[in-house]
Amino acid sequence: MSADILPVVWSVAVQSRAYFHKMLSAFDTEKRFDSDVACARSTRDVVIAAGVDAASYLNGQVSQNVERLEVGASAWSFVLQPQGRISAWTRISRTASDVFWLDTDPGFGQHMLARLERFKLRTECSFQLFSPEVVSVRGPQSPTVEKARKELGERSGELVVAAIGWPGGTGFDVLGAGAAQPPPLLGFDEGDPAALEALRIRLGIPKMGAELGEKTIPAEAGMVNLSADFSKGCYVGQELVARIDSRGNNTPRRVLPVSVDGADVPAEGAVIRVGTDLAGHITSSSRSVHGVVALGSVKRAFEAPFDATVDDPGGKPVPVSVLPAHWL
């Protein structure tokens, strides 16, 4: 793909569901994610970095070792502010020796782009931003990324097939122009996108705008080992990451899973209490086939697991259990 060509964002009006067998409910989709395979539509913001200096420039801007990333491979990374706080959590896919796709949660692509351009000076690296729809394939029976690429055939030049790379999760995302119309590789049943959010929360995976933001430091979300290379050279924001890692990743707060006793989904921002003490707040929540699940930002003084309450939408205390992080 030419570095100067921005992938076309297709119209919803021309998207076809003919490639999918049938639509599944959210609960049925989640069951398939657990035991078989299904796909659902999602969206991501993508910044394409291209140019002869793209690898070396990105390597000084992100926490992952971009220069060691093989063509066709993907890895998670933080894009940090100079003080070490998070501008974006992104998956980086190397599509050619001098072309990289950086995808992040919807609504945060422009912020990531602005941060990446901030220190670019006399560097042959261009950035382009677009916001494609995505086909997200999840489940233990998902084909490999390599098989997906093979079956996508000639159209793979317009697409990126990226492994999700989540601890405890299997599957991949198809991003790019035409991703909403995959060929019969995908003869999978299409599911409700709400199941993607429920799965993310159950696996304890953070999201920009919920668990991650400009006031968050990487160690709070627990994704440092997945997203940072401690053997590479310097990058913007490295000092804080290295200092906290050397101290055992102790942070004032951390993101933990919360199991809710009841059918009411707590609101984002709902306070987590132990007696009269404020232990934290809910950052994400969803109804799941496994019950109501949530993530919370919890103060270090409260050691998981522990019992607590949150206020339901009507203000009534609802019992919850705050659990240890799955990925530790």
C-alpha positions as CSV (number, residue, x, y, z in Angstrom):
1,M,0.0,0.0,0.0
2,S,1.4,3.4,-0.9
3,A,2.3,5.6,2.0
4,D,0.4,8.4,0.4
5,I,-2.9,6.6,0.0
6,L,-5.4,6.8,2.9
7,P,-7.5,3.6,3.0
8,V,-11.1,4.3,1.9
9,V,-13.7,4.3,4.7
10,W,-16.7,2.5,3.3
11,S,-20.3,3.5,3.5
12,V,-22.6,1.7,5.9
13,A,-25.1,1.6,3.1
14,V,-23.0,-0.8,1.0
15,Q,-22.1,-3.2,3.8
16,S,-23.4,-6.7,3.3
17,R,-24.4,-9.2,5.9
18,A,-24.5,-12.0,3.3
19,Y,-21.0,-13.2,4.4
20,F,-22.3,-14.1,7.9
21,H,-24.6,-17.0,8.6
22,K,-27.0,-15.5,11.1
23,M,-27.2,-12.9,13.9
24,L,-26.7,-14.0,17.4
25,S,-28.0,-12.4,20.7
26,A,-25.5,-10.8,23.0
27,F,-25.6,-13.8,25.4
28,D,-25.3,-16.4,22.5
29,T,-22.4,-14.4,21.1
30,E,-20.6,-14.5,24.4
31,K,-21.1,-18.2,24.7
32,R,-19.5,-18.7,21.3
33,F,-16.6,-16.5,22.3
34,D,-16.1,-18.8,25.3
35,S,-16.4,-22.2,23.6
36,D,-16.3,-21.8,19.8
37,V,-16.0,-18.8,17.5
38,A,-18.1,-15.9,16.3
39,C,-17.6,-12.4,15.0
40,A,-19.0,-9.0,15.7
41,R,-18.6,-5.5,14.3
42,S,-16.6,-2.9,16.2
43,T,-14.7,0.3,15.4
44,R,-11.2,1.5,16.0
45,D,-9.3,4.7,15.3
46,V,-6.2,4.1,13.2
47,V,-3.1,6.2,12.6
48,I,-0.9,5.0,9.8
49,A,2.8,5.9,10.1
50,A,4.8,5.7,6.9
51,G,8.2,6.7,5.7
52,V,11.9,5.7,5.8
53,D,12.2,7.0,9.3
54,A,8.9,5.6,10.6
55,A,10.5,2.7,12.5
56,S,13.2,4.7,14.2
57,Y,10.9,7.7,15.0
58,L,8.2,5.5,16.5
59,N,10.7,3.6,18.5
60,G,11.6,6.8,20.4
61,Q,7.9,7.6,20.9
62,V,6.3,4.4,22.1
63,S,7.0,1.9,24.9
64,Q,7.2,-1.2,22.5
65,N,10.2,-2.1,20.5
66,V,8.9,-1.2,17.0
67,E,12.2,-1.8,15.2
68,R,12.1,-5.5,16.2
69,L,8.5,-6.0,15.1
70,E,8.4,-8.3,12.1
71,V,6.4,-7.4,9.0
72,G,2.9,-8.9,9.6
73,A,3.2,-8.9,13.4
74,S,1.4,-6.8,16.0
75,A,2.1,-5.8,19.5
76,W,0.5,-3.6,22.2
77,S,2.2,-0.3,23.3
78,F,1.7,2.8,25.2
79,V,2.1,6.3,23.7
80,L,3.0,8.4,26.7
81,Q,3.3,12.0,27.7
82,P,6.7,13.2,28.8
83,Q,5.6,12.9,32.4
84,G,4.8,9.2,31.8
85,R,1.0,9.4,31.8
86,I,-1.0,7.8,29.0
87,S,-1.9,9.5,25.7
88,A,-3.0,6.2,24.1
89,W,-2.9,2.5,24.5
90,T,-2.4,1.2,21.0
91,R,-1.9,-2.0,19.0
92,I,0.9,-1.5,16.5
93,S,0.9,-3.7,13.3
94,R,3.8,-3.6,10.9
95,T,2.4,-3.9,7.4
96,A,5.7,-3.2,5.5
97,S,9.2,-2.3,6.4
98,D,8.3,1.4,6.5
99,V,4.6,1.3,7.3
100,F,2.8,0.8,10.6
101,W,-0.9,0.9,11.6
102,L,-1.5,2.1,15.2
103,D,-5.1,1.3,16.3
104,T,-6.7,2.6,19.4
105,D,-10.1,2.9,21.0
106,P,-12.7,5.1,19.1
107,G,-12.5,8.8,19.9
108,F,-8.8,8.7,20.8
109,G,-7.1,8.6,17.4
110,Q,-6.8,12.4,17.1
111,H,-5.3,12.7,20.5
112,M,-2.7,9.9,19.7
113,L,-2.0,11.6,16.4
114,A,-1.4,15.0,18.0
115,R,1.0,13.4,20.5
116,L,2.9,11.5,17.8
117,E,3.4,14.6,15.7
118,R,4.5,16.7,18.7
119,F,8.2,15.8,18.5
120,K,8.5,15.1,14.8
121,L,11.2,17.4,13.4
122,R,13.2,16.8,10.2
123,T,11.9,13.2,10.1
124,E,10.7,11.4,7.0
125,C,7.5,9.9,8.6
126,S,4.0,10.9,7.7
127,F,0.8,10.2,9.7
128,Q,-2.7,9.7,8.4
129,L,-5.8,9.1,10.6
130,F,-9.0,7.2,9.7
131,S,-11.7,5.4,11.6
132,P,-12.7,2.1,10.1
133,E,-15.3,-0.3,11.1
134,V,-13.8,-3.6,12.2
135,V,-14.7,-7.3,12.1
136,S,-13.7,-8.8,15.4
137,V,-13.3,-12.6,15.6
138,R,-13.2,-14.1,19.0
139,G,-13.2,-17.6,20.5
140,P,-10.9,-20.7,21.0
141,Q,-11.9,-22.0,17.5
142,S,-10.8,-18.9,15.7
143,P,-8.5,-19.6,12.7
144,T,-4.9,-18.4,13.0
145,V,-4.0,-14.9,11.8
146,E,-2.0,-16.6,9.0
147,K,-5.0,-18.6,7.8
148,A,-7.2,-15.5,7.9
149,R,-4.7,-13.6,5.8
150,K,-4.4,-16.4,3.3
151,E,-8.1,-16.7,2.8
152,L,-8.5,-12.9,2.5
153,G,-6.2,-13.3,-0.5
154,E,-5.6,-10.3,-2.8
155,R,-7.7,-8.1,-0.6
156,S,-5.2,-8.4,2.2
157,G,-3.3,-5.4,0.7
158,E,-6.2,-3.2,1.8
159,L,-6.6,-4.9,5.2
160,V,-4.7,-5.5,8.4
161,V,-5.4,-8.8,10.3
162,A,-4.2,-8.2,13.9
163,A,-4.2,-10.7,16.7
164,I,-6.0,-9.4,19.8
165,G,-3.1,-10.2,22.0
166,W,-5.1,-10.1,25.2
167,P,-4.1,-12.3,28.2
168,G,-6.7,-15.1,28.3
169,G,-8.3,-14.1,24.9
170,T,-8.1,-15.6,21.4
171,G,-9.0,-14.2,18.1
172,F,-8.1,-11.3,15.8
173,D,-9.5,-8.1,14.2
174,V,-9.8,-7.3,10.5
175,L,-9.2,-3.6,10.0
176,G,-9.3,-1.5,6.9
177,A,-11.3,-0.6,3.8
178,G,-13.7,-3.5,3.1
179,A,-13.3,-5.2,6.4
180,A,-17.1,-5.2,6.9
181,Q,-17.4,-7.4,3.8
182,P,-15.0,-10.4,4.5
183,P,-15.2,-13.4,2.2
184,P,-16.5,-16.7,3.3
185,L,-13.5,-17.4,5.5
186,L,-15.6,-16.1,7.9
187,G,-18.6,-18.2,7.4
188,F,-19.0,-17.4,11.2
189,D,-22.2,-16.3,12.7
190,E,-22.3,-12.6,13.4
191,G,-22.9,-11.6,17.0
192,D,-24.1,-8.6,19.0
193,P,-21.2,-6.1,19.6
194,A,-22.2,-5.8,23.2
195,A,-20.6,-9.2,23.7
196,L,-17.2,-7.7,22.8
197,E,-17.5,-5.3,25.7
198,A,-18.6,-8.0,28.1
199,L,-15.6,-10.2,27.1
200,R,-13.2,-7.3,27.5
201,I,-14.4,-6.5,31.0
202,R,-14.4,-10.2,32.0
203,L,-10.8,-10.5,30.9
204,G,-9.8,-7.3,32.7
205,I,-8.6,-5.5,29.6
206,P,-8.5,-1.7,30.0
207,K,-10.0,0.8,27.5
208,M,-9.2,4.4,26.7
209,G,-11.7,6.7,28.3
210,A,-12.6,4.2,31.0
211,E,-9.7,2.6,32.7
212,L,-7.1,4.6,30.8
213,G,-6.7,8.4,30.3
214,E,-4.4,11.3,30.5
215,K,-4.2,11.1,34.3
216,T,-3.4,7.3,34.3
217,I,0.0,5.8,34.6
218,P,0.7,2.5,32.8
219,A,1.2,0.4,35.9
220,E,-2.3,1.2,37.2
221,A,-3.9,-0.8,34.4
222,G,-1.5,-3.8,34.7
223,M,-0.6,-3.9,31.0
224,V,3.1,-2.9,31.3
225,N,4.6,-6.4,30.7
226,L,2.4,-6.7,27.6
227,S,3.1,-3.2,26.3
228,A,6.6,-2.2,27.2
229,D,10.1,-3.4,26.2
230,F,12.6,-2.8,28.9
231,S,15.6,-3.8,26.8
232,K,15.1,-1.1,24.1
233,G,16.5,2.4,24.2
234,C,14.9,5.6,25.5
235,Y,11.4,6.7,24.6
236,V,9.2,9.5,25.7
237,G,7.8,8.8,29.2
238,Q,10.2,5.9,29.9
239,E,11.5,7.3,33.2
240,L,8.3,6.9,35.1
241,V,7.6,3.4,33.7
242,A,11.1,2.2,34.6
243,R,11.0,3.8,38.1
244,I,7.7,2.2,39.1
245,D,8.7,-1.2,37.6
246,S,11.9,-1.1,39.8
247,R,9.7,-0.6,42.8
248,G,7.4,-3.5,42.1
249,N,4.7,-1.6,40.2
250,N,3.2,-0.3,43.4
251,T,0.8,2.5,42.4
252,P,-1.8,4.5,44.4
253,R,-4.6,2.7,42.4
254,R,-5.0,-0.3,40.2
255,V,-7.6,-1.7,37.9
256,L,-9.4,-4.8,39.3
257,P,-12.3,-7.0,38.3
258,V,-15.6,-6.5,40.2
259,S,-18.3,-9.2,40.4
260,V,-21.8,-7.8,41.0
261,D,-24.4,-9.6,43.1
262,G,-27.6,-8.8,41.3
263,A,-29.1,-7.9,37.9
264,D,-28.5,-4.1,38.1
265,V,-25.5,-2.8,36.1
266,P,-23.6,-0.2,38.2
267,A,-23.0,3.1,36.5
268,E,-19.5,4.1,35.5
269,G,-18.2,6.2,38.3
270,A,-20.3,4.5,40.9
271,V,-18.4,4.5,44.2
272,I,-17.0,1.3,45.7
273,R,-17.4,1.3,49.4
274,V,-16.1,-1.0,52.2
275,G,-18.4,0.0,55.1
276,T,-18.1,3.8,55.1
277,D,-14.7,3.9,53.5
278,L,-14.3,4.8,49.8
279,A,-12.3,2.0,48.1
280,G,-12.5,3.2,44.5
281,H,-15.0,3.6,41.7
282,I,-16.4,1.6,38.8
283,T,-14.7,2.3,35.4
284,S,-16.6,-0.2,33.1
285,S,-19.7,-2.4,33.6
286,S,-21.8,-4.8,31.4
287,R,-24.4,-7.4,31.6
288,S,-22.9,-10.8,30.7
289,V,-23.9,-14.4,30.3
290,H,-21.9,-14.9,33.5
291,G,-23.8,-12.2,35.4
292,V,-23.1,-8.5,35.8
293,V,-19.4,-7.9,35.4
294,A,-17.4,-4.7,36.0
295,L,-13.9,-3.2,36.3
296,G,-13.0,-0.7,39.0
297,S,-10.1,1.6,39.9
298,V,-9.3,0.5,43.5
299,K,-7.1,2.2,46.1
300,R,-3.9,0.3,47.0
301,A,-4.9,0.2,50.7
302,F,-7.6,-2.4,49.8
303,E,-6.1,-5.8,49.1
304,A,-8.2,-8.0,46.8
305,P,-10.2,-10.1,47.2
306,F,-12.6,-8.2,49.4
307,D,-16.3,-7.7,49.7
308,A,-17.8,-4.2,49.1
309,T,-20.9,-2.4,47.9
310,V,-21.7,0.0,45.1
311,D,-24.8,2.1,44.7
312,D,-27.2,1.0,42.0
313,P,-28.9,3.6,39.8
314,G,-31.6,4.0,42.5
315,G,-29.0,4.7,45.2
316,K,-29.4,1.3,46.9
317,P,-26.2,-0.4,48.0
318,V,-25.5,-3.5,45.9
319,P,-23.1,-6.2,47.2
320,V,-20.0,-6.8,45.0
321,S,-16.8,-8.7,45.2
322,V,-13.5,-7.1,44.2
323,L,-11.2,-9.8,42.8
324,P,-7.5,-10.0,42.1
325,A,-6.4,-9.1,38.5
326,H,-6.6,-12.1,36.2
327,W,-3.4,-11.4,34.3
328,L,-1.0,-11.1,37.3
